[in-house]
Amino acid sequence: MRDRKMVLAVVAVALVTLAARHPTAEIRILTHESSDPSPHRMRAAVDFGLIGVSVLYTWTVNRLR
């Protein structure tokens, strides 16, 4: 009986762990000028299961007139 309760407890903890949303981190580096109507962008996202990282990098290019 004791082993059965232990197995049920382990299964319950495993289900709660799988059901819980894993945390993610988001890092943004904005270096474009605020007057630029269409800054160039590069995005990347990596999800390792327990940790997710999303990176957004924008920049302004000096155009020839």
DODO-936640 format. One record per residue (C-alpha): residue number from 0; x, y, z. Coordinates in steps of 0.2 Angstrom, whole numbers, plus 2048, in hexadecimal, padded with zeros to 3 digits. Layout:
BEGIN
{NUM, {X, Y, Z}},
...
# end
This chain:
BEGIN
{0, {800, 800, 800}},
{1, {80E, 80C, 804}},
{2, {817, 809, 7F4}},
{3, {807, 80C, 7EA}},
{4, {805, 81D, 7F3}},
{5, {817, 821, 7EF}},
{6, {814, 81D, 7DC}},
{7, {804, 827, 7DC}},
{8, {80D, 836, 7E4}},
{9, {81B, 835, 7D7}},
{10, {80F, 834, 7C9}},
{11, {805, 843, 7CF}},
{12, {815, 84D, 7D1}},
{13, {81B, 849, 7C0}},
{14, {80A, 84E, 7B8}},
{15, {80A, 85E, 7C1}},
{16, {81C, 861, 7BB}},
{17, {817, 85E, 7A9}},
{18, {807, 868, 7AA}},
{19, {810, 877, 7B1}},
{20, {815, 884, 7A4}},
{21, {828, 885, 7A3}},
{22, {830, 896, 7A5}},
{23, {837, 8A0, 797}},
{24, {843, 8AF, 796}},
{25, {842, 8BC, 789}},
{26, {851, 8C8, 785}},
{27, {84F, 8D7, 77A}},
{28, {85C, 8E3, 774}},
{29, {856, 8F2, 76A}},
{30, {863, 8FD, 762}},
{31, {859, 904, 753}},
{32, {855, 917, 752}},
{33, {843, 91B, 757}},
{34, {840, 925, 747}},
{35, {844, 916, 73C}},
{36, {833, 910, 735}},
{37, {83A, 8FE, 731}},
{38, {849, 8F9, 73B}},
{39, {852, 8E9, 736}},
{40, {84E, 8DA, 742}},
{41, {855, 8CA, 747}},
{42, {84C, 8BE, 752}},
{43, {851, 8AD, 75A}},
{44, {848, 8A2, 766}},
{45, {84F, 893, 76F}},
{46, {845, 887, 77A}},
{47, {84F, 87B, 785}},
{48, {83F, 874, 78D}},
{49, {842, 87C, 79E}},
{50, {849, 88C, 798}},
{51, {844, 896, 788}},
{52, {84D, 8A5, 782}},
{53, {847, 8B1, 775}},
{54, {852, 8BE, 76D}},
{55, {84D, 8CD, 763}},
{56, {85A, 8D9, 75C}},
{57, {856, 8E8, 751}},
{58, {861, 8F5, 749}},
{59, {861, 903, 73D}},
{60, {86A, 904, 72D}},
{61, {871, 915, 726}},
{62, {86A, 916, 715}},
{63, {872, 920, 707}},
{64, {867, 92E, 701}},
# end
